[in-house]
Amino acid sequence: MADLKSQTPTQVLDVLGRVCPYPLVLSKKAIEKLASGGILKILCDAPASAEDSLPKFAAGKGYPCEVIKTGDSWEIYMQKP
């Protein structure tokens, strides 16, 4: 699998300050609009979303996903196959 964080994202979604379920809902809408191969970078500071719901959503859809902790927030990269 390619290193998603080293590639230029197609879209950046900032959900900082949002709590569940908003990061997941907004991320679903954003990635559905991407073309095949598109990469969504999600900026998130909600632990439940970053460590649980977003990776589970990606796995359930078969989307490659990388989660990187950056201080008090996370960068989540998802690729639409």
N, CA, C and O atoms as a CHARMM CRD file, in Angstrom:
* protein
*
  324
    1    1 MET  N      0.85000  -1.18600   0.00000 PROA 1      0.00000
    2    1 MET  CA     0.00000   0.00000   0.00000 PROA 1      0.00000
    3    1 MET  C      0.89100   1.24400   0.00000 PROA 1      0.00000
    4    1 MET  O      1.92100   1.29400   0.67200 PROA 1      0.00000
    5    2 ALA  N      0.47000   2.23000  -0.76200 PROA 2      0.00000
    6    2 ALA  CA     1.21900   3.48500  -0.84500 PROA 2      0.00000
    7    2 ALA  C      1.13800   4.24900   0.47500 PROA 2      0.00000
    8    2 ALA  O      0.19400   4.09800   1.25000 PROA 2      0.00000
    9    3 ASP  N      2.15300   5.06800   0.70100 PROA 3      0.00000
   10    3 ASP  CA     2.19000   5.91100   1.88500 PROA 3      0.00000
   11    3 ASP  C      1.30800   7.12900   1.61400 PROA 3      0.00000
   12    3 ASP  O      1.74200   8.06500   0.94200 PROA 3      0.00000
   13    4 LEU  N      0.09300   7.12800   2.12200 PROA 4      0.00000
   14    4 LEU  CA    -0.87800   8.16800   1.79500 PROA 4      0.00000
   15    4 LEU  C     -0.43700   9.55000   2.24600 PROA 4      0.00000
   16    4 LEU  O     -0.67500  10.53200   1.54300 PROA 4      0.00000
   17    5 LYS  N      0.20300   9.64200   3.40700 PROA 5      0.00000
   18    5 LYS  CA     0.57300  10.95200   3.94000 PROA 5      0.00000
   19    5 LYS  C      1.63200  11.65100   3.09800 PROA 5      0.00000
   20    5 LYS  O      1.78000  12.87000   3.18000 PROA 5      0.00000
   21    6 SER  N      2.36900  10.89600   2.29300 PROA 6      0.00000
   22    6 SER  CA     3.41000  11.49700   1.45900 PROA 6      0.00000
   23    6 SER  C      2.86800  11.99700   0.12300 PROA 6      0.00000
   24    6 SER  O      3.59300  12.61900  -0.65300 PROA 6      0.00000
   25    7 GLN  N      1.59400  11.72400  -0.14200 PROA 7      0.00000
   26    7 GLN  CA     0.96900  12.16400  -1.39000 PROA 7      0.00000
   27    7 GLN  C      0.15600  13.43500  -1.15300 PROA 7      0.00000
   28    7 GLN  O     -0.28300  13.70300  -0.03400 PROA 7      0.00000
   29    8 THR  N     -0.03700  14.20500  -2.20800 PROA 8      0.00000
   30    8 THR  CA    -0.83500  15.42600  -2.10200 PROA 8      0.00000
   31    8 THR  C     -2.30700  15.05000  -2.01800 PROA 8      0.00000
   32    8 THR  O     -2.82400  14.38500  -2.91600 PROA 8      0.00000
   33    9 PRO  N     -3.00000  15.46800  -0.94300 PROA 9      0.00000
   34    9 PRO  CA    -4.41400  15.12100  -0.83000 PROA 9      0.00000
   35    9 PRO  C     -5.26100  15.85600  -1.87700 PROA 9      0.00000
   36    9 PRO  O     -4.95600  16.98300  -2.26700 PROA 9      0.00000
   37   10 THR  N     -6.30800  15.20000  -2.30900 PROA 10     0.00000
   38   10 THR  CA    -7.25700  15.79600  -3.24000 PROA 10     0.00000
   39   10 THR  C     -8.06300  16.87100  -2.52400 PROA 10     0.00000
   40   10 THR  O     -8.37800  17.91100  -3.10300 PROA 10     0.00000
   41   11 GLN  N     -8.39300  16.61300  -1.26300 PROA 11     0.00000
   42   11 GLN  CA    -9.19200  17.53700  -0.45400 PROA 11     0.00000
   43   11 GLN  C     -8.73000  17.45800   0.99400 PROA 11     0.00000
   44   11 GLN  O     -8.33400  16.39600   1.47400 PROA 11     0.00000
   45   12 VAL  N     -8.78500  18.59600   1.68600 PROA 12     0.00000
   46   12 VAL  CA    -8.50200  18.64600   3.12100 PROA 12     0.00000
   47   12 VAL  C     -9.80000  19.03400   3.82200 PROA 12     0.00000
   48   12 VAL  O    -10.42300  20.03800   3.47700 PROA 12     0.00000
   49   13 LEU  N    -10.20200  18.24100   4.80100 PROA 13     0.00000
   50   13 LEU  CA   -11.41500  18.48500   5.56700 PROA 13     0.00000
   51   13 LEU  C    -11.02700  18.80300   7.00700 PROA 13     0.00000
   52   13 LEU  O    -10.44200  17.96800   7.69700 PROA 13     0.00000
   53   14 ASP  N    -11.35000  19.99800   7.45200 PROA 14     0.00000
   54   14 ASP  CA   -11.01900  20.44200   8.81200 PROA 14     0.00000
   55   14 ASP  C    -12.24400  20.25600   9.70000 PROA 14     0.00000
   56   14 ASP  O    -13.22700  20.98600   9.57200 PROA 14     0.00000
   57   15 VAL  N    -12.18000  19.27600  10.60100 PROA 15     0.00000
   58   15 VAL  CA   -13.27600  19.05700  11.54900 PROA 15     0.00000
   59   15 VAL  C    -12.79100  19.30500  12.97900 PROA 15     0.00000
   60   15 VAL  O    -13.34600  18.76400  13.93600 PROA 15     0.00000
   61   16 LEU  N    -11.75500  20.12600  13.11000 PROA 16     0.00000
   62   16 LEU  CA   -11.25000  20.47900  14.43800 PROA 16     0.00000
   63   16 LEU  C    -12.34500  21.17700  15.22900 PROA 16     0.00000
   64   16 LEU  O    -13.03700  22.05300  14.71100 PROA 16     0.00000
   65   17 GLY  N    -12.49700  20.78200  16.49000 PROA 17     0.00000
   66   17 GLY  CA   -13.52300  21.36900  17.33800 PROA 17     0.00000
   67   17 GLY  C    -14.88300  20.69600  17.21700 PROA 17     0.00000
   68   17 GLY  O    -15.80400  21.02000  17.96800 PROA 17     0.00000
   69   18 ARG  N    -15.01700  19.77200  16.28800 PROA 18     0.00000
   70   18 ARG  CA   -16.28000  19.04300  16.11300 PROA 18     0.00000
   71   18 ARG  C    -16.20900  17.72500  16.86700 PROA 18     0.00000
   72   18 ARG  O    -15.15600  17.08900  16.91700 PROA 18     0.00000
   73   19 VAL  N    -17.31800  17.31800  17.44900 PROA 19     0.00000
   74   19 VAL  CA   -17.37000  16.04600  18.17300 PROA 19     0.00000
   75   19 VAL  C    -18.27700  15.07200  17.43000 PROA 19     0.00000
   76   19 VAL  O    -19.05000  15.46300  16.55500 PROA 19     0.00000
   77   20 CYS  N    -18.16900  13.80600  17.79400 PROA 20     0.00000
   78   20 CYS  CA   -18.98400  12.76400  17.17300 PROA 20     0.00000
   79   20 CYS  C    -20.45900  13.15800  17.22600 PROA 20     0.00000
   80   20 CYS  O    -20.93300  13.65900  18.24500 PROA 20     0.00000
   81   21 PRO  N    -21.16100  12.93900  16.16400 PROA 21     0.00000
   82   21 PRO  CA   -20.82200  12.18200  14.95300 PROA 21     0.00000
   83   21 PRO  C    -20.35800  13.05600  13.78800 PROA 21     0.00000
   84   21 PRO  O    -20.15600  12.54300  12.68700 PROA 21     0.00000
   85   22 TYR  N    -20.18300  14.35700  13.99900 PROA 22     0.00000
   86   22 TYR  CA   -19.89900  15.26400  12.88400 PROA 22     0.00000
   87   22 TYR  C    -18.65100  14.92000  12.07700 PROA 22     0.00000
   88   22 TYR  O    -18.72300  14.94800  10.84800 PROA 22     0.00000
   89   23 PRO  N    -17.50500  14.59500  12.69300 PROA 23     0.00000
   90   23 PRO  CA   -16.35200  14.24300  11.85300 PROA 23     0.00000
   91   23 PRO  C    -16.63500  13.08500  10.89800 PROA 23     0.00000
   92   23 PRO  O    -16.21000  13.11200   9.74300 PROA 23     0.00000
   93   24 LEU  N    -17.34800  12.07600  11.37800 PROA 24     0.00000
   94   24 LEU  CA   -17.66100  10.92200  10.52900 PROA 24     0.00000
   95   24 LEU  C    -18.64800  11.30500   9.43600 PROA 24     0.00000
   96   24 LEU  O    -18.44100  10.95300   8.27400 PROA 24     0.00000
   97   25 VAL  N    -19.70600  12.01000   9.77700 PROA 25     0.00000
   98   25 VAL  CA   -20.73200  12.40000   8.80300 PROA 25     0.00000
   99   25 VAL  C    -20.11900  13.27000   7.70400 PROA 25     0.00000
  100   25 VAL  O    -20.35600  13.03600   6.51900 PROA 25     0.00000
  101   26 LEU  N    -19.33300  14.27000   8.09700 PROA 26     0.00000
  102   26 LEU  CA   -18.72300  15.16600   7.11800 PROA 26     0.00000
  103   26 LEU  C    -17.68300  14.44300   6.26700 PROA 26     0.00000
  104   26 LEU  O    -17.54800  14.72600   5.07700 PROA 26     0.00000
  105   27 SER  N    -16.95300  13.51700   6.86900 PROA 27     0.00000
  106   27 SER  CA   -15.94800  12.75500   6.12800 PROA 27     0.00000
  107   27 SER  C    -16.60300  11.83700   5.09800 PROA 27     0.00000
  108   27 SER  O    -16.12000  11.72000   3.97200 PROA 27     0.00000
  109   28 LYS  N    -17.70000  11.18700   5.48300 PROA 28     0.00000
  110   28 LYS  CA   -18.43100  10.32400   4.54600 PROA 28     0.00000
  111   28 LYS  C    -18.87800  11.12700   3.33000 PROA 28     0.00000
  112   28 LYS  O    -18.69700  10.69300   2.19200 PROA 28     0.00000
  113   29 LYS  N    -19.46000  12.29400   3.57200 PROA 29     0.00000
  114   29 LYS  CA   -19.94400  13.13200   2.47100 PROA 29     0.00000
  115   29 LYS  C    -18.79100  13.56700   1.57000 PROA 29     0.00000
  116   29 LYS  O    -18.91700  13.55900   0.34500 PROA 29     0.00000
  117   30 ALA  N    -17.67000  13.94500   2.17800 PROA 30     0.00000
  118   30 ALA  CA   -16.53400  14.43900   1.39900 PROA 30     0.00000
  119   30 ALA  C    -15.91600  13.33800   0.54800 PROA 30     0.00000
  120   30 ALA  O    -15.61600  13.56800  -0.62300 PROA 30     0.00000
  121   31 ILE  N    -15.71700  12.14500   1.10700 PROA 31     0.00000
  122   31 ILE  CA   -15.04400  11.09300   0.34100 PROA 31     0.00000
  123   31 ILE  C    -15.94700  10.53300  -0.74900 PROA 31     0.00000
  124   31 ILE  O    -15.45900  10.07100  -1.78000 PROA 31     0.00000
  125   32 GLU  N    -17.26200  10.56800  -0.53000 PROA 32     0.00000
  126   32 GLU  CA   -18.18900  10.09700  -1.56300 PROA 32     0.00000
  127   32 GLU  C    -18.10600  10.95700  -2.81800 PROA 32     0.00000
  128   32 GLU  O    -18.35700  10.46900  -3.92000 PROA 32     0.00000
  129   33 LYS  N    -17.75500  12.23700  -2.66200 PROA 33     0.00000
  130   33 LYS  CA   -17.66900  13.15700  -3.79700 PROA 33     0.00000
  131   33 LYS  C    -16.35300  13.04000  -4.56300 PROA 33     0.00000
  132   33 LYS  O    -16.24500  13.54600  -5.68000 PROA 33     0.00000
  133   34 LEU  N    -15.34900  12.37600  -3.97700 PROA 34     0.00000
  134   34 LEU  CA   -14.05100  12.25600  -4.63100 PROA 34     0.00000
  135   34 LEU  C    -14.10100  11.22500  -5.75800 PROA 34     0.00000
  136   34 LEU  O    -14.86600  10.26100  -5.71100 PROA 34     0.00000
  137   35 ALA  N    -13.26800  11.45600  -6.76600 PROA 35     0.00000
  138   35 ALA  CA   -13.10700  10.47900  -7.83400 PROA 35     0.00000
  139   35 ALA  C    -12.27700   9.31300  -7.31300 PROA 35     0.00000
  140   35 ALA  O    -11.60100   9.42800  -6.29100 PROA 35     0.00000
  141   36 SER  N    -12.33300   8.20500  -8.01500 PROA 36     0.00000
  142   36 SER  CA   -11.54600   7.04000  -7.64600 PROA 36     0.00000
  143   36 SER  C    -10.06600   7.41600  -7.58600 PROA 36     0.00000
  144   36 SER  O     -9.55000   8.06600  -8.49500 PROA 36     0.00000
  145   37 GLY  N     -9.39100   7.00800  -6.52300 PROA 37     0.00000
  146   37 GLY  CA    -7.98800   7.33000  -6.32900 PROA 37     0.00000
  147   37 GLY  C     -7.75500   8.60200  -5.53600 PROA 37     0.00000
  148   37 GLY  O     -6.62400   8.89200  -5.14400 PROA 37     0.00000
  149   38 GLY  N     -8.82300   9.37000  -5.29200 PROA 38     0.00000
  150   38 GLY  CA    -8.70400  10.61600  -4.54300 PROA 38     0.00000
  151   38 GLY  C     -8.35600  10.37100  -3.08700 PROA 38     0.00000
  152   38 GLY  O     -8.76000   9.36600  -2.50100 PROA 38     0.00000
  153   39 ILE  N     -7.60100  11.29900  -2.50800 PROA 39     0.00000
  154   39 ILE  CA    -7.18100  11.18400  -1.11000 PROA 39     0.00000
  155   39 ILE  C     -7.80900  12.31400  -0.30100 PROA 39     0.00000
  156   39 ILE  O     -7.69900  13.48700  -0.65800 PROA 39     0.00000
  157   40 LEU  N     -8.46400  11.94300   0.78500 PROA 40     0.00000
  158   40 LEU  CA    -9.05400  12.89900   1.71100 PROA 40     0.00000
  159   40 LEU  C     -8.17400  12.97100   2.95200 PROA 40     0.00000
  160   40 LEU  O     -7.89800  11.95500   3.59000 PROA 40     0.00000
  161   41 LYS  N     -7.73400  14.18900   3.28900 PROA 41     0.00000
  162   41 LYS  CA    -6.97600  14.42300   4.52600 PROA 41     0.00000
  163   41 LYS  C     -7.93600  15.07000   5.50400 PROA 41     0.00000
  164   41 LYS  O     -8.50600  16.12300   5.21800 PROA 41     0.00000
  165   42 ILE  N     -8.11600  14.44400   6.66300 PROA 42     0.00000
  166   42 ILE  CA    -9.04500  14.93500   7.67900 PROA 42     0.00000
  167   42 ILE  C     -8.24200  15.42200   8.87500 PROA 42     0.00000
  168   42 ILE  O     -7.42700  14.68300   9.42600 PROA 42     0.00000
  169   43 LEU  N     -8.47300  16.66500   9.27300 PROA 43     0.00000
  170   43 LEU  CA    -7.85500  17.23200  10.47300 PROA 43     0.00000
  171   43 LEU  C     -8.87800  17.10700  11.59400 PROA 43     0.00000
  172   43 LEU  O     -9.96600  17.67400  11.50200 PROA 43     0.00000
  173   44 CYS  N     -8.54400  16.37500  12.64500 PROA 44     0.00000
  174   44 CYS  CA    -9.52100  16.02200  13.67300 PROA 44     0.00000
  175   44 CYS  C     -8.87700  16.08100  15.05900 PROA 44     0.00000
  176   44 CYS  O     -7.72400  15.69000  15.23700 PROA 44     0.00000
  177   45 ASP  N     -9.64500  16.58000  16.04600 PROA 45     0.00000
  178   45 ASP  CA    -9.14900  16.58100  17.42800 PROA 45     0.00000
  179   45 ASP  C    -10.09900  15.84700  18.38000 PROA 45     0.00000
  180   45 ASP  O    -10.01200  16.00100  19.59900 PROA 45     0.00000
  181   46 ALA  N    -10.99400  15.05700  17.81600 PROA 46     0.00000
  182   46 ALA  CA   -11.91900  14.25100  18.61800 PROA 46     0.00000
  183   46 ALA  C    -11.36700  12.82400  18.69600 PROA 46     0.00000
  184   46 ALA  O    -11.39900  12.10000  17.70100 PROA 46     0.00000
  185   47 PRO  N    -10.86200  12.41100  19.86200 PROA 47     0.00000
  186   47 PRO  CA   -10.23900  11.08300  19.97100 PROA 47     0.00000
  187   47 PRO  C    -11.13100   9.93800  19.50600 PROA 47     0.00000
  188   47 PRO  O    -10.65300   9.02700  18.82900 PROA 47     0.00000
  189   48 ALA  N    -12.41200   9.96300  19.85200 PROA 48     0.00000
  190   48 ALA  CA   -13.30100   8.86400  19.47200 PROA 48     0.00000
  191   48 ALA  C    -13.42100   8.74600  17.95300 PROA 48     0.00000
  192   48 ALA  O    -13.48500   7.64300  17.41100 PROA 48     0.00000
  193   49 SER  N    -13.44900   9.87200  17.28500 PROA 49     0.00000
  194   49 SER  CA   -13.53200   9.85000  15.81700 PROA 49     0.00000
  195   49 SER  C    -12.22100   9.39900  15.19700 PROA 49     0.00000
  196   49 SER  O    -12.20400   8.53200  14.32300 PROA 49     0.00000
  197   50 ALA  N    -11.12300   9.98900  15.65200 PROA 50     0.00000
  198   50 ALA  CA    -9.81900   9.72300  15.03900 PROA 50     0.00000
  199   50 ALA  C     -9.33500   8.30100  15.28600 PROA 50     0.00000
  200   50 ALA  O     -8.71800   7.69500  14.41000 PROA 50     0.00000
  201   51 GLU  N     -9.60500   7.76800  16.45900 PROA 51     0.00000
  202   51 GLU  CA    -9.07200   6.45600  16.81800 PROA 51     0.00000
  203   51 GLU  C    -10.06100   5.31300  16.62500 PROA 51     0.00000
  204   51 GLU  O     -9.67200   4.14500  16.66400 PROA 51     0.00000
  205   52 ASP  N    -11.33900   5.63800  16.41800 PROA 52     0.00000
  206   52 ASP  CA   -12.34100   4.57800  16.34000 PROA 52     0.00000
  207   52 ASP  C    -13.24100   4.69100  15.11100 PROA 52     0.00000
  208   52 ASP  O    -13.12200   3.88400  14.19000 PROA 52     0.00000
  209   53 SER  N    -14.13400   5.66900  15.08100 PROA 53     0.00000
  210   53 SER  CA   -15.16900   5.67400  14.04800 PROA 53     0.00000
  211   53 SER  C    -14.63900   5.90300  12.63700 PROA 53     0.00000
  212   53 SER  O    -15.11000   5.25500  11.70200 PROA 53     0.00000
  213   54 LEU  N    -13.68000   6.79800  12.45500 PROA 54     0.00000
  214   54 LEU  CA   -13.16600   7.04700  11.10200 PROA 54     0.00000
  215   54 LEU  C    -12.36700   5.85400  10.56400 PROA 54     0.00000
  216   54 LEU  O    -12.60100   5.44400   9.42700 PROA 54     0.00000
  217   55 PRO  N    -11.42900   5.27600  11.33800 PROA 55     0.00000
  218   55 PRO  CA   -10.74000   4.08100  10.82400 PROA 55     0.00000
  219   55 PRO  C    -11.68300   2.89900  10.57100 PROA 55     0.00000
  220   55 PRO  O    -11.49300   2.15500   9.60900 PROA 55     0.00000
  221   56 LYS  N    -12.69000   2.72300  11.42200 PROA 56     0.00000
  222   56 LYS  CA   -13.64600   1.62600  11.22000 PROA 56     0.00000
  223   56 LYS  C    -14.46800   1.84400   9.95500 PROA 56     0.00000
  224   56 LYS  O    -14.73700   0.90100   9.21100 PROA 56     0.00000
  225   57 PHE  N    -14.86500   3.09300   9.71600 PROA 57     0.00000
  226   57 PHE  CA   -15.60400   3.41500   8.49100 PROA 57     0.00000
  227   57 PHE  C    -14.75000   3.07300   7.26800 PROA 57     0.00000
  228   57 PHE  O    -15.22100   2.42400   6.33400 PROA 57     0.00000
  229   58 ALA  N    -13.49200   3.51400   7.28300 PROA 58     0.00000
  230   58 ALA  CA   -12.59800   3.25800   6.15500 PROA 58     0.00000
  231   58 ALA  C    -12.41600   1.75600   5.92800 PROA 58     0.00000
  232   58 ALA  O    -12.48100   1.28300   4.79300 PROA 58     0.00000
  233   59 ALA  N    -12.19100   1.02000   7.00000 PROA 59     0.00000
  234   59 ALA  CA   -11.99400  -0.43000   6.88000 PROA 59     0.00000
  235   59 ALA  C    -13.24300  -1.10500   6.32200 PROA 59     0.00000
  236   59 ALA  O    -13.14900  -2.00100   5.48200 PROA 59     0.00000
  237   60 GLY  N    -14.40400  -0.67600   6.78900 PROA 60     0.00000
  238   60 GLY  CA   -15.65900  -1.25500   6.31900 PROA 60     0.00000
  239   60 GLY  C    -15.91300  -1.01100   4.84000 PROA 60     0.00000
  240   60 GLY  O    -16.55100  -1.82400   4.17100 PROA 60     0.00000
  241   61 LYS  N    -15.41800   0.10200   4.33500 PROA 61     0.00000
  242   61 LYS  CA   -15.59000   0.44700   2.92300 PROA 61     0.00000
  243   61 LYS  C    -14.44000  -0.05700   2.05400 PROA 61     0.00000
  244   61 LYS  O    -14.50900  -0.00300   0.82600 PROA 61     0.00000
  245   62 GLY  N    -13.37900  -0.54900   2.70500 PROA 62     0.00000
  246   62 GLY  CA   -12.22100  -1.00100   1.95600 PROA 62     0.00000
  247   62 GLY  C    -11.32300   0.14300   1.50300 PROA 62     0.00000
  248   62 GLY  O    -10.56000  -0.00300   0.54700 PROA 62     0.00000
  249   63 TYR  N    -11.41200   1.28200   2.18700 PROA 63     0.00000
  250   63 TYR  CA   -10.58100   2.43700   1.85400 PROA 63     0.00000
  251   63 TYR  C     -9.25200   2.33600   2.59400 PROA 63     0.00000
  252   63 TYR  O     -9.24400   2.13000   3.80800 PROA 63     0.00000
  253   64 PRO  N     -8.13000   2.47600   1.89100 PROA 64     0.00000
  254   64 PRO  CA    -6.85900   2.57400   2.60400 PROA 64     0.00000
  255   64 PRO  C     -6.91400   3.77400   3.54800 PROA 64     0.00000
  256   64 PRO  O     -7.44400   4.82500   3.18500 PROA 64     0.00000
  257   65 CYS  N     -6.37300   3.62300   4.75000 PROA 65     0.00000
  258   65 CYS  CA    -6.47100   4.67300   5.76200 PROA 65     0.00000
  259   65 CYS  C     -5.20000   4.71400   6.60000 PROA 65     0.00000
  260   65 CYS  O     -4.66000   3.67700   6.98700 PROA 65     0.00000
  261   66 GLU  N     -4.73400   5.92800   6.87300 PROA 66     0.00000
  262   66 GLU  CA    -3.60200   6.13700   7.77500 PROA 66     0.00000
  263   66 GLU  C     -4.00900   7.18700   8.79500 PROA 66     0.00000
  264   66 GLU  O     -4.60100   8.21000   8.44800 PROA 66     0.00000
  265   67 VAL  N     -3.68400   6.92200  10.06800 PROA 67     0.00000
  266   67 VAL  CA    -3.99300   7.85500  11.14600 PROA 67     0.00000
  267   67 VAL  C     -2.67100   8.27200  11.78900 PROA 67     0.00000
  268   67 VAL  O     -1.90500   7.42900  12.25500 PROA 67     0.00000
  269   68 ILE  N     -2.41300   9.58500  11.81000 PROA 68     0.00000
  270   68 ILE  CA    -1.17300  10.10800  12.37500 PROA 68     0.00000
  271   68 ILE  C     -1.50900  11.08400  13.48700 PROA 68     0.00000
  272   68 ILE  O     -2.21100  12.07200  13.27100 PROA 68     0.00000
  273   69 LYS  N     -1.00000  10.80000  14.68200 PROA 69     0.00000
  274   69 LYS  CA    -1.19000  11.68800  15.84000 PROA 69     0.00000
  275   69 LYS  C     -0.21000  12.84500  15.72300 PROA 69     0.00000
  276   69 LYS  O      0.99000  12.63200  15.55000 PROA 69     0.00000
  277   70 THR  N     -0.71700  14.06600  15.81800 PROA 70     0.00000
  278   70 THR  CA     0.13000  15.26600  15.73200 PROA 70     0.00000
  279   70 THR  C     -0.19000  16.16400  16.92200 PROA 70     0.00000
  280   70 THR  O     -1.04500  17.04500  16.82400 PROA 70     0.00000
  281   71 GLY  N      0.48700  15.94700  18.03300 PROA 71     0.00000
  282   71 GLY  CA     0.20800  16.73200  19.23200 PROA 71     0.00000
  283   71 GLY  C     -1.15100  16.36900  19.81100 PROA 71     0.00000
  284   71 GLY  O     -1.38900  15.22200  20.19100 PROA 71     0.00000
  285   72 ASP  N     -2.04400  17.36000  19.87600 PROA 72     0.00000
  286   72 ASP  CA    -3.38600  17.14600  20.43400 PROA 72     0.00000
  287   72 ASP  C     -4.42200  16.82500  19.36700 PROA 72     0.00000
  288   72 ASP  O     -5.61700  16.78200  19.65900 PROA 72     0.00000
  289   73 SER  N     -3.98100  16.60100  18.13900 PROA 73     0.00000
  290   73 SER  CA    -4.93100  16.30300  17.06700 PROA 73     0.00000
  291   73 SER  C     -4.39100  15.17500  16.19000 PROA 73     0.00000
  292   73 SER  O     -3.30900  14.64200  16.43700 PROA 73     0.00000
  293   74 TRP  N     -5.14900  14.82800  15.18300 PROA 74     0.00000
  294   74 TRP  CA    -4.79400  13.74700  14.27800 PROA 74     0.00000
  295   74 TRP  C     -4.94900  14.21600  12.84400 PROA 74     0.00000
  296   74 TRP  O     -5.75300  15.09600  12.53700 PROA 74     0.00000
  297   75 GLU  N     -4.15600  13.60200  11.97300 PROA 75     0.00000
  298   75 GLU  CA    -4.33800  13.71600  10.53600 PROA 75     0.00000
  299   75 GLU  C     -4.74000  12.32900  10.07800 PROA 75     0.00000
  300   75 GLU  O     -4.01600  11.35900  10.30300 PROA 75     0.00000
  301   76 ILE  N     -5.89700  12.23300   9.43500 PROA 76     0.00000
  302   76 ILE  CA    -6.37700  10.95100   8.94100 PROA 76     0.00000
  303   76 ILE  C     -6.41700  11.05200   7.42200 PROA 76     0.00000
  304   76 ILE  O     -7.00300  11.97800   6.86200 PROA 76     0.00000
  305   77 TYR  N     -5.79100  10.09300   6.77300 PROA 77     0.00000
  306   77 TYR  CA    -5.76000  10.04700   5.32400 PROA 77     0.00000
  307   77 TYR  C     -6.57000   8.84700   4.86900 PROA 77     0.00000
  308   77 TYR  O     -6.35000   7.72900   5.33400 PROA 77     0.00000
  309   78 MET  N     -7.51300   9.08100   3.95400 PROA 78     0.00000
  310   78 MET  CA    -8.31000   8.00300   3.36500 PROA 78     0.00000
  311   78 MET  C     -8.24000   8.12800   1.85400 PROA 78     0.00000
  312   78 MET  O     -8.26600   9.22800   1.30300 PROA 78     0.00000
  313   79 GLN  N     -8.15300   6.99100   1.20000 PROA 79     0.00000
  314   79 GLN  CA    -8.13500   6.99400  -0.25500 PROA 79     0.00000
  315   79 GLN  C     -9.33100   6.23300  -0.77800 PROA 79     0.00000
  316   79 GLN  O     -9.62000   5.11800  -0.34500 PROA 79     0.00000
  317   80 LYS  N    -10.02400   6.85900  -1.72100 PROA 80     0.00000
  318   80 LYS  CA   -11.15800   6.19800  -2.34100 PROA 80     0.00000
  319   80 LYS  C    -10.62900   5.28600  -3.44200 PROA 80     0.00000
  320   80 LYS  O     -9.97500   5.76200  -4.37000 PROA 80     0.00000
  321   81 PRO  N    -10.89600   3.99500  -3.35700 PROA 81     0.00000
  322   81 PRO  CA   -10.36500   3.07400  -4.37200 PROA 81     0.00000
  323   81 PRO  C    -10.99700   3.30700  -5.74400 PROA 81     0.00000
  324   81 PRO  O    -10.65900   2.61500  -6.70400 PROA 81     0.00000
